[in-house]
């Protein structure tokens, strides 16, 4: 069946079906600017379709029929005027498709609208060729001008005539653009961090103008506005940032986030993130509290799906594979016995994270080398490492260091601040304020982790498809739901 608005490829031309019945089919060539409706016998079209001479294709003007003009725009005014003129005529079918009866109908349109006969034909042709809908009559202002082509000015500059500054200005020719590029690449597209004013001054110096310049010296040189317009048009903000900050700093601090961590994992236990940091607090010795023993190293292991802290380790040694083993071992074993070592009584359902994960991701530090191969080969755990300077690839565990330390700040002495030590007379030395031992500090962090896993609700958690929308974004709740409905028990 040939339905109105169907588009076919017939030999080398594309046609649109306008109307059909049991005997005839009216169609129009959608690429011919002088096309008018044509009639053919339906049996012939069926024969062409059977021989594959007539093939169904996608409507090439679908973007026009589906795009409505902006409200209040000139394109909308053109559409409304044309539609009001031909609305009744296009509904008079099949008379409007036949040459004998079409003339009388168009004569009435010309009389009522005041438009010329050529304009009415153009409206009808656009309506038939572009989708037989009101949107097909929108003004085609997208065809105006030269998209992607810059205008060339040789005798006079572009823009309005000057009314305040003296002179007429100069046009920006290809020779001047080349000079612009040299100055921009030398002054702005590098890590020297020169300002834009400095670059424009270098442009003036290249014209032989002494600085500071007098107003009469600037009559026959490009203005700062012309130079800035070229700079912003030719170079994107991303390109400028990469050149000025360097490729490494761009990837570390300025690159956009194109995805989320949750999108990478099907459920809990699939991917753990591990990292270490130096805690922002000074500890004292258990044997002699007047002795400062330094700042501890804090390890966290975080499950990506549930955001739960599944393991931790706090020690005085620097970050190393031995310390990482302690943290990973804690992530894979029972937490009831671990908390009992620090005089904290919990039940297994308060910190149920236990078992071997599928994947562990680090940062090219402790878990990069031959030692970690034992874990990978013996327990079938895949080890991943992020590239250098890409902390955003394991942003969850990176953010948790700040979250936990912010919560402990009001309750500890000896917390590291931004105030310099020894810079002022009688200045406070926060290192001397430390009162917590390693065991007491570990107890505090365990309680913070328990509170976070059990009571904290993550406001920025990105709900994955399949997770109930009313499910609380709490790490323990997400973990239990994922264990039951997603990946099952860990190994």
HELIX and SHEET records of a PDB file:
HELIX    1   1 UNK A   42  UNK A   50  1                                   9    
HELIX    2   2 UNK A   62  UNK A   66  1                                   5    
HELIX    3   3 UNK A   74  UNK A   90  1                                  17    
HELIX    4   4 UNK A   95  UNK A   97  5                                   3    
HELIX    5   5 UNK A   99  UNK A  113  1                                  15    
HELIX    6   6 UNK A  117  UNK A  129  1                                  13    
HELIX    7   7 UNK A  134  UNK A  137  5                                   4    
HELIX    8   8 UNK A  141  UNK A  143  5                                   3    
HELIX    9   9 UNK A  174  UNK A  187  1                                  14    
HELIX   10  10 UNK A  196  UNK A  206  1                                  11    
HELIX   11  11 UNK A  215  UNK A  218  5                                   4    
HELIX   12  12 UNK A  224  UNK A  234  1                                  11    
HELIX   13  13 UNK A  237  UNK A  245  1                                   9    
HELIX   14  14 UNK A  247  UNK A  249  1                                   3    
HELIX   15  15 UNK A  250  UNK A  254  3                                   5    
HELIX   16  16 UNK A  262  UNK A  264  5                                   3    
HELIX   17  17 UNK A  321  UNK A  332  1                                  12    
HELIX   18  18 UNK A  335  UNK A  340  1                                   6    
HELIX   19  19 UNK A  372  UNK A  379  1                                   8    
HELIX   20  20 UNK A  391  UNK A  394  5                                   4    
HELIX   21  21 UNK A  395  UNK A  409  1                                  15    
HELIX   22  22 UNK A  430  UNK A  433  5                                   4    
HELIX   23  23 UNK A  438  UNK A  455  1                                  18    
HELIX   24  24 UNK A  475  UNK A  485  1                                  11    
SHEET    1   A 5 UNK A  38  UNK A  41  0                                        
SHEET    2   A 5 UNK A  24  UNK A  29 -1                                        
SHEET    3   A 5 UNK A  13  UNK A  20 -1                                        
SHEET    4   A 5 UNK A   7  UNK A  10 -1                                        
SHEET    5   A 5 UNK A  54  UNK A  56 -1                                        
SHEET    1   B 5 UNK A 309  UNK A 315  0                                        
SHEET    2   B 5 UNK A 297  UNK A 303 -1                                        
SHEET    3   B 5 UNK A 271  UNK A 278 -1                                        
SHEET    4   B 5 UNK A 359  UNK A 362  1                                        
SHEET    5   B 5 UNK A 382  UNK A 385  1                                        
SHEET    1   C 2 UNK A 283  UNK A 284  0                                        
SHEET    2   C 2 UNK A 292  UNK A 294 -1                                        
END                                                                             
